[in-house]
Amino acid sequence: MKTGYLIDMDGVIYRENNLIPGAADFVQALLATGTPFLFLTNNSAPTPEDLAVRLKHLGIHGLSGRHFYTSALNTADFLSETDPACTVFVIGEGGILAALHERKIANDGIHPGYVVVGEGGTTSEKLTKAHECIERGARLLATNPDNWCPVSSEKTRPGAGSTAAFLEASSGRRAYYLGKPNGYMFHRARRKLADLALIQLENVVMIGDTMETDIRGAFESGLQSFLVMTGSTQLEHVGDYVYQPTRVLQSVADLTDEIRMGKPSDRLNSPALGDRSFNSERHGNRHQTDILSFHKPRPRPAMTK
């Protein structure tokens, strides 16, 4: 059975500027055996080429832009498929700007069809401009639902979801969130993975560290999912979710010999419970994924003097 892998990055391959132990050997095993794989990230700021360079600096070689699919690319695919003649006002950095430019989706600061929100690039002036565009009829689209993202065991950064939530509150309009766990992200990623494989894939597995995005998205898209314990999810919390991963592993290193030898590991569903140095606690909702009644306007908070 030919298996392909969709692989999250932050918390699975690295955390901040630290390569997770065994990740380099895991990727080299994929490359050496010709196993189809695609890195899948909600971070819309970097381009695929940026990510390939970053992993090279961390010690993972042999990758190119074709090995990566970001929420920025997913957003550009979505707009070019559903509204190819549209224009956009963008809050974000290089990755989303490059993806939209490649699909010939023009920037429009006067009367855009969409306000597109990604990571970074946020200023009070841009937020005000985006708010005005939405009030004039632009639809609000976020590259991903992440309110915040961990970058180390002691630090996080704001995500696109928090910026989109700000604009939802100010405008009273609902955002549509692409990226994981949206099924469109998995649909397009699976199509891209099949193109890379050049053969029919009998099985596609999502490897991730987050139950709300990686595992939920895989479950709802009919894919198998492997949860690793090197990121934001702690083992004692896994049972709290209605949907469950196919397997739970300590890290991607558990899969290296399995990929090299082509037979399942004997470490199914048995993570080692030793090193928790990459885990972190963070209060508050991480993702904007369970907002009810998307078709209804979101009431604005009352104005105060």
BALO-916648 format. One line per 8 residues: number of its first residue (from 1); their letters; for each residue x negated, y negated, z of N, C-alpha, C. Coordinates in pm, 1 decimal, m for minus. Atoms other than C-alpha are relative to their C-alpha. Layout:
<atoms>
NUM = a = X/Y/Z/X/Y/Z/X/Y/Z; ...
</atoms>
This chain:
<atoms>
1 = mktgylid = m85.2/119.8/0.0/0.0/0.0/0.0/m88.4/m124.3/0.0; 79.3/122.0/7.9/m147.1/m335.6/m106.0/61.5/m105.6/90.9; m46.9/98.7/m96.8/m117.5/m589.0/175.9/m70.0/m132.9/m21.4; 55.0/134.2/5.2/m166.4/m964.0/156.6/26.4/m69.9/131.9; m9.4/67.8/m129.0/m214.1/m1201.2/448.4/17.9/m150.7/m17.4; m12.8/144.1/m18.3/m87.5/m1551.2/523.7/m56.5/m28.8/138.9; 75.5/15.7/m123.9/m314.3/m1688.5/797.1/3.6/m144.5/47.1; 6.7/131.5/m62.9/m264.4/m1985.1/1026.4/m146.2/m31.4/31.7
9 = mdgviyre = 139.9/38.2/m20.7/m582.2/m2180.3/1103.0/m28.7/m40.9/144.6; 26.5/49.3/m134.1/m575.1/m2380.2/1426.7/53.9/98.2/103.3; m39.4/m98.5/m98.8/m570.4/m2132.5/1713.1/m18.4/143.2/m46.8; 22.0/m133.2/56.1/m636.5/m1837.7/1481.1/m143.3/14.6/m51.4; 135.6/m0.3/53.8/m961.8/m1922.7/1301.8/m92.0/m90.6/81.6; 80.7/93.8/m78.8/m1085.0/m2220.9/1504.6/88.6/m76.8/95.3; m65.3/96.5/m86.9/m994.1/m2462.1/1778.8/m95.2/m118.8/11.5; 81.8/119.7/11.6/m1127.9/m2816.8/1730.8/m122.5/34.1/m83.3
17 = nnlipgaa = 120.3/m32.1/76.6/m1492.5/m2762.8/1623.2/m62.6/131.1/44.5; 48.8/m129.0/m47.9/m1524.3/m2415.6/1774.5/63.6/113.1/m79.6; m48.1/m116.8/71.4/m1497.8/m2106.1/1558.1/36.7/106.8/102.5; m42.3/m104.5/m92.3/m1301.9/m1836.9/1740.5/m84.3/124.7/m25.2; 87.8/m116.3/17.3/m1527.3/m1534.6/1802.9/62.8/108.2/m87.0; m46.3/m105.1/89.6/m1494.0/m1274.2/1528.2/72.0/m48.8/m123.5; m76.4/51.1/114.2/m1312.9/m1503.8/1284.5/m81.1/4.3/m129.8; 83.3/m0.5/120.8/m1605.5/m1530.5/1042.6/m9.7/141.3/m58.3
25 = dfvqalla = 6.7/m138.6/47.8/m1642.7/m1150.5/1020.1/133.3/43.5/m59.9; m133.1/m32.3/51.5/m1268.1/m1119.0/967.4/17.7/m53.9/m141.7; m15.7/59.8/133.3/m1270.3/m1359.6/670.3/m93.9/66.8/m99.6; 93.3/m67.0/90.8/m1579.4/m1195.6/522.4/49.2/138.5/m38.7; m57.5/m130.4/32.4/m1404.5/m858.6/543.5/109.6/m13.9/m105.2; m102.8/25.6/101.6/m1112.0/m1002.7/348.6/m62.4/m22.7/m137.2; 66.5/30.8/126.5/m1344.8/m1138.9/80.8/m68.7/123.1/m58.1; 77.6/m115.4/46.8/m1559.3/m824.2/60.7/88.9/110.3/m56.6
33 = tgtpflfl = m90.0/m106.7/45.0/m1261.1/m591.2/13.5/98.4/m46.1/m107.1; m93.7/52.4/99.1/m1073.8/m819.6/m226.7/142.6/m4.7/49.7; m134.0/6.5/m57.8/m780.1/m838.3/11.1/61.0/m137.8/m25.1; m61.3/131.4/25.6/m540.2/m1116.6/m96.3/33.3/m71.1/131.4; m32.5/76.9/m119.7/m511.2/m1391.9/164.2/11.8/m147.4/m35.1; m22.8/142.8/18.8/m403.7/m1753.3/195.9/12.0/m63.8/137.3; m11.9/73.9/m124.7/m460.5/m1993.0/481.5/120.5/m92.8/m8.9; m126.4/73.1/m0.8/m131.0/m2155.5/576.1/0.5/m94.2/120.0
41 = tnnsaptp = 7.3/95.7/m109.6/m136.5/m2476.5/781.0/106.6/m107.6/m11.0; m96.0/109.9/m5.4/117.3/m2735.6/889.8/m67.4/m136.1/m5.0; 72.6/127.6/0.7/m152.0/m3003.4/899.4/m1.3/m56.1/m142.4; m9.5/59.2/134.1/m81.8/m3235.9/604.5/m111.9/m99.0/m30.5; 103.9/102.0/20.0/m384.5/m3463.4/651.8/m112.1/44.4/m92.9; 111.4/m38.8/88.2/m664.7/m3259.1/485.9/48.8/56.0/m132.9; m23.5/m68.9/126.4/m677.1/m3142.8/125.6/m54.3/142.1/12.2; 57.9/m134.7/m3.6/m751.2/m2775.4/51.2/m152.8/m1.7/m8.8
49 = edlavrlk = 145.4/9.4/11.1/m1103.9/m2877.6/m48.4/m62.2/m45.2/131.9; 47.1/42.5/m131.9/m1146.2/m3057.5/286.2/m8.3/119.0/94.8; m4.9/m114.7/m90.3/m1048.3/m2739.0/468.7/m108.8/101.7/m33.8; 107.1/m92.4/39.6/m1289.7/m2525.7/266.6/m135.1/m49.6/50.8; 125.7/57.5/m49.2/m1574.3/m2764.1/357.7/m8.8/13.1/151.4; 1.3/m11.1/m145.7/m1472.9/m2763.6/724.5/m37.1/140.9/44.2; 31.9/m137.4/m38.1/m1481.1/m2384.9/744.7/m143.9/36.9/m35.7; 140.1/m23.5/35.6/m1815.9/m2382.3/565.1/m92.4/m52.9/108.9
57 = hlgihgls = 80.6/56.7/m108.0/m1960.0/m2611.9/832.8/9.6/83.3/127.2; m16.5/m83.6/m118.4/m1818.6/m2378.3/1097.7/m62.2/138.3/m16.0; 68.4/m127.2/21.3/m1992.3/m2081.1/938.3/74.1/101.1/m84.3; m75.3/m90.6/87.0/m1732.7/m1930.2/703.0/m22.2/m44.1/m144.1; 38.2/35.9/136.7/m1859.7/m1926.4/343.2/82.6/78.8/m102.3; m64.9/m71.4/108.8/m1720.1/m1820.5/6.5/143.2/m39.9/m27.3; m138.3/44.6/19.5/m1392.9/m2014.0/22.8/6.2/m119.7/m93.6; m24.3/116.8/84.3/m1247.6/m2267.6/m219.9/141.2/m49.9/27.0
65 = grhfytsa = m131.0/58.6/m22.3/m938.0/m2484.5/m236.1/114.5/94.5/m28.2; m109.7/m91.2/35.1/m733.5/m2200.2/m387.1/40.6/90.7/115.4; m30.2/m85.6/m114.6/m746.3/m2017.0/m53.3/87.6/m68.6/104.6; m72.2/76.1/m101.0/m539.9/m2284.2/125.8/133.7/m50.8/m54.7; m129.5/59.1/33.7/m176.0/m2390.9/123.6/47.0/m79.1/121.5; m33.2/89.4/m110.3/m84.0/m2690.8/337.4/144.4/m47.7/m9.7; m135.4/56.4/2.9/245.0/m2854.3/433.9/8.1/m117.4/m96.7; 0.1/107.2/100.4/140.0/m3144.3/208.7/28.2/56.3/m139.1
73 = lntadfls = m26.2/m64.3/128.9/128.5/m2913.1/m93.4/143.4/50.1/m6.5; m136.6/m48.8/m5.3/458.1/m2762.3/16.3/100.4/m112.6/m23.3; m87.7/115.3/18.9/616.6/m3107.9/31.8/0.6/m45.3/m145.3; 8.6/37.8/141.3/490.6/m3194.5/m316.2/73.0/100.9/m87.7; m72.5/m102.9/74.8/623.1/m2861.3/m446.5/151.2/m18.8/14.1; m143.7/17.8/m26.7/960.6/m2926.2/m283.8/57.0/m115.9/m81.1; m50.5/116.8/72.0/1000.3/m3273.3/m434.0/m5.5/19.6/m151.2; 12.0/m18.9/144.6/876.1/m3174.8/m779.6/102.0/102.0/m51.1
81 = etdpactv = m98.9/m99.7/39.9/1121.4/m2882.7/m783.9/142.7/m52.8/13.1; m137.7/43.7/m26.3/1427.8/m3057.6/m639.0/32.3/m137.5/m56.6; m24.9/137.1/46.8/1384.0/m3419.3/m755.3/m126.5/m54.4/m67.1; 129.9/31.6/61.6/1090.8/m3449.2/m999.4/m19.5/m145.7/m40.0; 13.5/140.2/41.2/1163.7/m3809.7/m1098.4/3.8/m95.5/118.7; m15.5/83.5/m118.8/1174.5/m3936.9/m739.8/m122.7/m87.6/25.2; 110.5/80.5/m50.2/959.7/m4204.8/m576.3/m0.2/9.4/151.9; 14.7/m21.1/m144.0/829.7/m4206.7/m219.3/m73.4/m116.0/66.1
89 = fvigeggi = 82.6/82.8/m88.0/703.9/m4425.8/62.2/m60.5/95.2/101.3; 69.8/m102.6/m76.3/440.6/m4229.3/252.4/m63.2/m57.1/126.3; 78.7/20.6/m121.3/320.2/m4237.3/610.7/m86.1/124.7/15.0; 86.5/m116.9/m4.7/18.7/m4008.6/608.9/m136.2/m29.6/m57.4; 138.7/15.3/42.7/m338.6/m3948.4/505.1/m26.4/76.0/m129.0; 44.8/m48.1/129.9/m539.3/m3800.7/217.6/72.5/120.2/m56.2; m58.8/m123.0/50.7/m379.5/m3456.6/195.6/134.8/m20.3/m66.0; m133.5/20.0/57.2/m22.3/m3568.6/138.4/m5.4/m96.7/m117.8
97 = laalherk = 12.5/94.5/111.1/m125.6/m3861.5/m82.3/m53.2/69.4/m124.6; 58.5/m71.3/113.5/m339.5/m3634.4/m303.9/99.3/99.1/m60.2; m96.0/m99.4/49.1/m69.5/m3365.9/m327.8/110.5/m65.0/m82.0; m105.4/70.2/72.7/198.1/m3613.9/m435.1/m53.2/m58.7/m130.5; 61.0/56.3/121.4/m37.0/m3782.6/m682.8/m19.4/108.5/m105.3; 22.7/m109.7/94.3/m122.8/m3446.1/m839.4/129.6/40.4/m70.2; m128.8/m32.9/59.9/248.5/m3386.8/m900.1/65.9/m120.4/m66.2; m47.0/121.3/68.5/284.7/m3737.3/m1045.9/125.7/m59.0/66.3
105 = iandgihp = m108.5/61.4/m76.2/523.7/m3849.5/m771.8/m47.8/m136.8/46.0; 49.4/136.1/m17.6/491.0/m4226.6/m756.5/33.6/m56.5/137.0; m23.4/72.9/m124.0/457.5/m4442.5/m446.6/85.2/m123.1/m29.9; m92.4/111.0/20.3/728.9/m4705.0/m406.1/30.4/m64.1/134.9; m21.8/68.7/m126.2/733.5/m4960.6/m127.1/121.4/m91.1/m0.3; m115.5/89.0/10.8/1049.3/m5138.9/m246.8/131.4/76.8/16.6; m124.4/m76.3/m8.0/1327.5/m4886.4/m306.8/m28.8/147.6/m29.1; 34.7/m140.4/24.1/1191.1/m4530.8/m270.8/119.7/92.1/22.5
113 = gyvvvgeg = m103.2/m99.6/m23.5/1409.1/m4224.0/m287.6/m20.9/73.3/131.5; 32.0/m73.6/m121.6/1228.9/m4069.0/11.0/m105.5/m74.5/81.7; 110.4/32.6/m89.8/1025.0/m4168.0/313.2/m59.8/133.6/40.9; 69.7/m125.3/m28.7/768.5/m3889.5/352.0/m96.2/m22.8/115.7; 80.4/16.6/m120.7/606.6/m3849.2/694.2/m94.6/118.3/16.5; 101.0/m100.9/m28.1/281.5/m3661.0/746.8/m83.0/m40.5/119.9; 89.5/33.5/m111.3/m2.8/m3667.2/998.3/m79.6/m126.4/m28.6; 90.0/114.3/9.8/m196.0/m3986.8/1066.6/56.5/m114.9/m81.6
121 = gttseklt = m36.2/113.6/83.2/m184.7/m4319.1/888.4/115.5/m82.0/51.5; m116.9/69.6/m53.2/80.6/m4457.8/1123.7/m39.2/m133.1/62.8; 15.7/131.7/m61.4/92.4/m4828.9/1206.8/139.8/m55.9/25.1; m130.5/61.5/m26.3/370.8/m5048.0/1341.0/57.9/m59.5/m127.9; m47.5/56.4/126.7/389.5/m5217.0/1000.1/59.1/108.5/m89.5; m51.2/m108.8/82.8/434.0/m4883.9/820.9/129.9/57.2/55.9; m123.5/m49.3/m61.0/695.7/m4767.4/1068.7/116.3/m94.3/m29.7; m104.1/98.9/29.7/889.2/m5090.5/1018.8/42.9/9.4/m146.1
129 = kahecier = m30.1/m12.2/142.6/864.0/m5056.0/641.1/80.5/126.3/m28.1; m71.8/m125.9/18.3/975.9/m4692.5/656.3/142.9/m12.0/49.9; m133.4/22.0/m56.7/1269.1/m4790.7/878.4/86.9/m79.0/m97.2; m75.1/82.3/94.8/1376.4/m5056.5/627.9/37.6/79.5/m124.6; m28.5/m82.0/118.3/1349.9/m4810.2/337.7/114.3/97.2/27.3; m105.6/m94.0/m36.4/1569.4/m4559.3/519.6/134.0/m72.3/9.0; m125.1/77.1/m8.8/1828.1/m4829.0/594.6/52.4/m37.7/m138.3; m43.3/30.8/136.7/1833.2/m4906.5/220.6/37.2/125.6/m77.9
137 = garllatn = m48.2/m121.0/65.8/1916.0/m4544.5/141.8/m101.3/109.4/m22.9; 99.7/m105.4/18.2/1586.4/m4351.5/133.7/27.7/116.2/95.2; m14.5/m117.6/m83.9/1604.8/m3996.2/266.1/m130.6/27.1/74.0; 116.1/m20.4/m87.6/1370.3/m3896.6/548.5/m45.7/144.7/m7.4; 58.2/m133.0/20.4/1140.0/m3600.8/482.4/m130.7/9.4/76.3; 123.5/m20.1/m76.4/870.6/m3468.7/719.7/m73.5/121.4/m53.1; 79.1/m111.7/51.4/585.7/m3245.6/607.7/4.0/119.9/92.8; m6.4/m109.9/m96.8/620.1/m3039.0/926.0/69.7/m47.8/126.8
145 = pdnwcpvs = m75.6/38.1/m119.1/808.3/m3032.4/1257.9/m84.2/m16.6/125.4; 85.0/0.4/m119.5/506.3/m3049.9/1491.9/1.2/m135.7/69.5; 6.4/122.3/m80.2/552.9/m3312.1/1763.7/m142.2/m30.1/43.8; 139.4/13.5/m41.4/200.1/m3250.6/1883.1/m72.1/129.5/m33.7; 80.2/m117.5/32.9/m82.3/m3012.2/1804.8/m120.6/7.3/92.4; 118.3/m12.5/m85.8/m353.1/m2872.7/2034.6/m127.5/m6.8/m82.4; 130.6/3.2/65.2/m711.8/m2951.9/1939.7/m108.6/60.4/88.9; 89.7/m67.8/m93.0/m880.7/m2806.0/2248.6/83.0/43.6/119.1
153 = sektrpga = m72.3/m44.8/m118.4/m790.5/m2657.0/2584.3/47.4/m115.8/85.7; m34.1/115.3/m83.1/m762.1/m3008.7/2727.2/51.3/m119.6/m78.4; m35.9/115.9/80.7/m655.0/m3229.6/2437.1/97.9/38.7/m109.8; m93.3/m17.8/110.3/m369.9/m3264.4/2186.8/m2.4/m126.0/m86.2; m15.4/117.2/85.8/m289.3/m3500.7/1899.8/145.5/m9.3/m43.3; m138.3/12.4/49.6/43.3/m3643.7/1775.7/14.8/67.9/m135.6; m27.4/m64.1/127.3/204.9/m3460.3/1486.5/103.3/m76.1/m80.6; m96.7/66.0/88.1/431.0/m3554.0/1196.4/140.0/1.8/59.5
161 = gstaafle = m132.8/m9.6/m58.0/736.5/m3439.2/1390.7/32.5/m114.1/94.2; m24.7/109.9/m93.7/693.6/m3709.8/1653.1/24.1/m130.9/m73.2; m23.5/120.5/80.0/669.6/m3983.1/1389.0/137.7/4.5/m65.3; m132.2/m13.9/60.9/976.1/m3848.1/1210.0/109.9/m19.0/103.6; m99.4/17.0/m106.7/1162.9/m3834.8/1543.3/17.0/m147.3/36.2; m6.7/145.2/m24.0/1077.2/m4202.0/1598.9/92.5/m64.9/m102.8; m81.4/59.0/106.4/1233.0/m4289.2/1262.7/144.1/50.0/5.5; m136.0/m48.4/m20.8/1533.8/m4068.3/1334.3/71.4/m85.8/104.5
169 = assgrray = m60.1/78.8/m107.3/1593.0/m4263.1/1655.0/27.4/m142.9/m43.5; m16.0/140.8/38.6/1543.2/m4605.2/1496.0/104.3/m18.7/m110.0; m89.0/15.6/115.8/1747.7/m4541.1/1180.9/134.0/69.9/16.7; m121.5/m78.4/m13.8/2010.5/m4295.3/1301.3/16.9/103.8/m108.5; m4.2/m98.0/109.1/1927.7/m4070.9/1002.5/m79.5/124.6/37.9; 69.1/m124.9/m25.4/1825.9/m3706.4/1021.3/m114.0/21.1/m99.4; 110.3/m39.6/87.3/1494.0/m3588.7/884.4/18.1/145.4/m42.0; 10.8/m139.8/41.3/1446.2/m3269.1/684.7/m145.2/40.4/18.2
177 = ylgkpngy = 135.7/m41.0/m35.8/1143.1/m3077.5/812.7/m45.2/117.7/m85.3; 64.0/m106.2/77.2/930.4/m2877.4/571.4/m111.9/62.0/84.2; 103.9/m68.0/m76.4/626.9/m2669.3/670.2/57.6/117.0/78.2; m47.5/m110.7/m84.4/646.4/m2371.3/904.5/86.1/m54.7/113.0; m49.3/m131.5/45.0/896.5/m2230.9/1005.5/98.6/m5.7/m116.8; m93.5/11.7/111.7/1099.1/m2360.1/707.0/m26.5/111.0/m102.0; 14.7/m110.6/93.1/1164.6/m2071.0/471.0/m60.1/m40.1/m132.5; 57.2/44.2/127.6/1063.0/m2283.2/172.1/m152.6/7.6/2.8
185 = mfhrarrk = 145.6/m9.8/m14.2/704.3/m2292.6/304.9/m44.9/144.4/m23.7; 37.6/m140.2/14.5/693.1/m1913.4/325.2/30.4/51.5/m140.5; m34.7/m39.6/136.4/866.1/m1868.9/m10.8/m108.3/m42.5/m97.8; 102.5/49.0/92.9/613.4/m2086.7/m193.6/m136.6/61.8/28.5; 128.8/m60.8/m35.5/317.0/m1944.9/m1.1/m6.7/144.1/m50.0; m1.4/m138.5/46.9/421.7/m1590.6/m84.3/m16.0/5.9/m151.2; 16.2/5.5/145.5/450.7/m1684.9/m451.6/m145.1/m29.9/m37.9; 139.7/33.9/27.2/104.3/m1842.5/m445.9/m92.0/117.7/31.3
193 = ladlaliq = 80.0/m117.0/m36.1/m39.6/m1537.1/m270.1/9.5/107.9/m107.1; m17.8/m98.6/106.8/106.6/m1309.7/m538.8/m78.4/m39.9/m124.5; 77.8/47.4/115.0/m53.9/m1526.3/m808.1/m148.8/26.1/20.8; 141.1/m26.4/m30.4/m391.4/m1491.8/m633.6/m32.0/148.2/m10.6; 24.2/m144.4/m3.1/m353.5/m1114.6/m598.4/m3.1/62.2/m138.4; m8.9/m49.8/137.3/m273.0/m1060.9/m967.9/65.3/137.1/m8.9; m71.6/m126.4/m0.4/m84.6/m747.0/m865.8/121.4/m13.9/91.3; m116.7/1.1/m86.2/242.5/m664.0/m695.2/m40.0/34.1/142.9
201 = lenvvmig = 29.2/m25.4/m140.8/207.3/m692.2/m317.8/117.9/74.4/62.9; m105.3/m77.5/m65.2/399.9/m429.1/m125.4/28.2/m49.3/140.8; m16.7/44.4/m138.0/351.7/m599.1/209.6/m71.8/m133.0/18.8; 61.1/129.0/m32.7/284.5/m956.8/326.4/12.2/m20.6/150.7; 5.5/16.7/m144.7/180.3/m1029.5/685.0/m38.9/m143.5/32.4; 35.6/131.8/m52.6/177.5/m1366.1/863.4/m77.3/19.3/129.5; 80.6/m4.0/m121.9/m99.5/m1402.5/1123.5/0.7/m139.6/61.3; m7.5/131.3/m62.2/m43.0/m1686.1/1369.4/m7.4/7.1/150.5
209 = dtmetdir = 10.9/7.6/m145.9/m66.2/m1805.0/1726.6/121.8/m64.0/64.2; m113.6/75.7/m52.1/267.0/m1986.7/1762.6/131.0/70.9/m30.7; m127.2/m70.3/17.2/601.8/m1816.8/1818.8/101.1/m84.8/m76.4; m104.8/85.4/56.8/813.5/m2118.9/1714.7/m15.0/m24.3/m148.9; 20.8/29.0/142.0/656.1/m2164.2/1371.9/m47.9/122.6/m77.5; 57.7/m112.2/74.2/435.8/m1874.9/1255.9/88.3/124.2/6.2; m72.8/m125.4/m17.2/631.8/m1583.9/1400.6/146.9/m16.6/m38.6; m139.9/23.3/37.9/979.4/m1733.9/1363.1/15.0/m9.1/m151.4
217 = gafesglq = m9.8/15.4/144.7/917.0/m1835.6/1001.7/m17.3/131.4/m73.2; 21.5/m130.5/61.7/783.7/m1491.2/913.1/122.3/88.8/18.6; m117.8/m81.8/m29.7/1078.2/m1319.5/1081.9/117.1/m39.1/m89.3; m114.4/46.1/78.7/1335.9/m1535.2/901.9/m22.3/16.1/m149.6; 30.8/m19.1/141.8/1156.0/m1482.0/568.5/m18.2/146.6/m35.5; 9.6/m142.7/26.5/1148.9/m1104.0/603.2/m140.7/53.2/m8.3; 138.9/m43.3/1.2/773.6/m1076.4/656.7/m38.1/62.5/133.4; 59.0/m46.8/m124.7/574.1/m882.7/913.3/m81.2/m114.3/60.9
225 = sflvmtgs = 75.3/106.5/m66.0/395.6/m1098.2/1170.8/m90.1/57.4/108.0; 95.8/m37.3/m103.1/85.7/m1054.6/1387.9/m27.6/m123.9/84.5; 26.2/109.4/m92.5/56.8/m1278.0/1694.2/m134.7/21.7/67.2; 129.9/m7.3/m67.8/m294.4/m1352.3/1824.5/3.5/m85.0/126.5; m0.3/64.1/m131.7/m371.3/m1461.0/2179.6/m107.7/m106.9/15.5; 107.4/99.2/m6.8/m639.4/m1716.9/2090.4/50.0/m142.7/m14.0; m54.2/133.4/22.6/m404.1/m2010.7/2047.4/93.3/m45.6/109.0; m87.7/70.2/m92.9/m107.1/m2177.3/2209.6/99.9/88.6/72.7
233 = tqlehvgd = m98.2/m87.7/m62.9/106.4/m1874.5/2303.8/m66.3/89.7/103.5; 47.8/m89.7/m103.9/50.4/m1686.8/2628.2/84.1/126.8/0.2; m65.0/m130.2/10.5/136.5/m1318.5/2647.7/127.0/8.2/84.0; m115.9/m10.6/m88.3/377.2/m1357.9/2938.6/122.4/m74.9/m52.2; m111.7/76.2/55.2/592.4/m1596.3/2729.8/61.0/64.6/m124.7; m46.1/m58.9/125.6/633.4/m1371.7/2422.4/139.4/59.2/15.1; m128.6/m64.3/m21.2/927.4/m1182.5/2571.2/116.3/m95.5/15.2; m106.7/98.5/m13.4/1123.1/m1507.1/2611.6/74.7/m23.8/m131.1
241 = yvyqptrv = m56.5/30.6/131.5/1197.3/m1518.3/2237.2/86.6/114.9/m50.5; m87.7/m101.0/57.8/1479.7/m1337.3/2059.6/m72.6/76.6/m110.1; 79.0/m63.8/105.3/1257.0/m1267.2/1757.8/m136.7/36.7/58.0; 125.5/m50.3/m54.4/935.2/m1073.0/1818.1/m100.4/26.8/m112.6; 100.1/m32.7/101.0/604.7/m1025.9/1633.0/m6.6/150.5/m23.1; 18.6/m141.2/30.1/532.6/m695.9/1461.8/m110.1/59.8/86.8; 112.1/m44.0/m82.5/203.3/m670.3/1649.7/m52.1/m118.4/80.5; 66.3/100.6/m82.4/24.8/m859.7/1926.1/m145.9/41.3/14.0
249 = lqsvadlt = 142.6/m29.9/m1.7/m355.4/m879.9/1907.4/m75.1/m104.9/81.1; 81.8/96.5/m72.2/m625.9/m1042.5/2111.8/m47.1/m109.3/m94.6; 48.1/97.2/99.1/m769.4/m1211.5/1800.0/m3.2/67.4/m136.5; 10.7/m57.8/134.3/m816.0/m1164.2/1426.7/m114.0/100.3/m8.4; 109.7/m96.2/m1.6/m1132.6/m971.9/1515.5/52.0/143.0/11.5; m59.5/m133.3/m12.8/m903.2/m678.2/1598.1/33.5/61.5/m135.4; m38.8/m48.6/132.6/m821.7/m650.0/1225.9/m118.4/25.8/m92.3; 115.7/m5.9/90.4/m1174.9/m658.7/1083.7/m29.5/141.3/m47.6
257 = deirmgkp = 29.5/m138.0/39.9/m1249.2/m284.6/1089.0/115.4/61.7/m77.4; m117.9/m50.9/69.7/m895.1/m207.3/979.2/m3.2/m41.6/m146.6; 5.2/49.2/137.8/m938.9/m422.8/668.1/m116.1/64.1/m75.0; 116.3/m59.1/66.8/m1285.1/m284.9/591.5/22.9/146.9/m34.9; m16.8/m144.1/19.7/m1180.9/79.7/626.2/133.2/37.2/m62.5; m127.4/m25.3/64.7/m828.6/45.0/492.4/95.1/87.2/76.9; m94.1/m78.3/m80.6/m657.6/220.3/780.3/33.0/m76.5/127.0; m42.6/77.3/m117.0/m462.4/87.2/1079.8/m92.2/17.2/119.4
265 = sdrlnspa = 78.4/m3.1/m122.6/m646.1/m0.8/1397.0/72.1/81.5/106.4; m62.0/m70.5/m111.5/m586.9/199.0/1714.1/36.9/m95.9/112.4; m28.4/100.6/m102.7/m530.6/m131.3/1900.2/133.3/m68.6/m26.0; m131.6/57.7/27.3/m170.7/m182.5/1798.3/65.4/m45.9/129.4; m76.9/52.5/m113.3/19.5/m405.7/2037.8/m70.3/13.7/134.1; 71.6/m14.3/m126.4/m254.2/m397.0/2299.9/m109.9/m104.6/12.2; 101.7/104.4/m11.0/m430.0/m732.1/2341.1/m80.2/13.3/127.4; 81.5/7.4/m120.8/m720.1/m756.3/2581.3/38.8/m125.6/76.7
273 = lgdrsfns = m51.8/110.6/m80.1/m624.1/m983.8/2866.8/m110.5/m72.3/74.4; 112.5/61.9/m67.9/m964.0/m1125.0/2947.8/m10.8/m148.4/m22.7; 31.4/140.2/23.1/m1072.3/m1455.9/2793.9/123.3/m77.9/m40.9; m113.4/88.2/32.9/m795.4/m1719.9/2800.4/m47.8/m143.5/m22.1; 57.5/134.6/5.1/m1028.3/m2014.6/2737.6/62.5/m86.5/m107.7; m58.2/78.5/107.5/m842.5/m2120.2/2421.4/145.7/m35.3/26.3; m139.6/28.5/m29.4/m498.5/m2125.5/2582.9/15.0/m133.0/71.0; m24.1/127.2/m67.1/m345.9/m2451.9/2702.5/148.5/m14.7/29.7
281 = erhgnrhq = m138.0/29.3/m35.3/m28.7/m2565.6/2876.7/35.1/m140.1/m46.6; m43.2/132.4/43.7/169.1/m2856.6/2738.3/150.1/m6.3/19.2; m142.0/12.5/m25.9/508.9/m2975.6/2858.2/68.9/m74.5/m114.1; m77.0/68.0/104.2/783.3/m3093.0/2622.2/12.4/85.6/m124.2; m22.0/m75.7/122.7/919.5/m2960.3/2294.7/m111.5/m26.6/m99.6; 109.1/17.2/95.0/640.5/m2895.5/2049.6/50.5/m24.5/m142.3; m46.4/4.5/138.6/853.2/m2867.1/1736.1/142.0/m53.6/m10.9; m134.0/50.4/30.8/1157.5/m3038.2/1583.5/71.6/103.9/m86.5
289 = tdilsfhk = m53.8/m106.9/83.6/1306.9/m2707.5/1469.6/141.0/41.5/36.1; m129.5/m50.1/m42.7/1628.3/m2654.1/1663.8/102.0/m111.0/21.1; m97.3/108.5/m7.7/1814.5/m2983.3/1618.6/128.4/44.7/m70.1; m126.2/m44.8/55.4/2181.5/m2906.9/1561.4/62.7/m107.0/m89.4; m81.8/90.2/82.8/2415.2/m3060.9/1302.9/m85.4/m95.6/m83.2; 86.0/84.2/82.6/2160.0/m3183.8/1049.5/79.3/m90.7/m93.0; m79.0/79.1/95.1/2441.1/m3313.0/829.1/62.1/m121.9/66.1; m62.1/112.1/m68.8/2562.3/m3552.0/1096.7/m103.6/m107.2/33.0
297 = prprpamt = 93.0/106.1/m39.7/2404.4/m3893.3/1165.1/m42.5/17.0/145.3; 48.3/m5.6/m136.3/2192.7/m3910.4/1476.6/31.9/m133.4/66.7; m35.8/127.6/m63.7/2337.1/m4172.2/1717.1/m123.1/m78.4/42.0; 111.4/84.1/m45.1/2103.9/m4462.5/1775.7/9.1/m23.0/150.1; m3.8/37.0/m142.2/2002.0/m4529.6/2135.1/58.4/m139.2/15.1; m58.7/131.1/m23.9/2186.6/m4823.2/2285.4/m108.0/m105.1/8.8; 94.3/110.8/m7.4/2011.0/m5155.3/2244.2/10.4/m67.0/136.8; 3.0/65.7/m131.1/1906.1/m5328.7/2566.0/m65.8/m135.6/m14.2
305 = k = 59.4/133.9/3.0/1818.8/m5689.4/2635.0/m131.0/m1.6/75.6
</atoms>
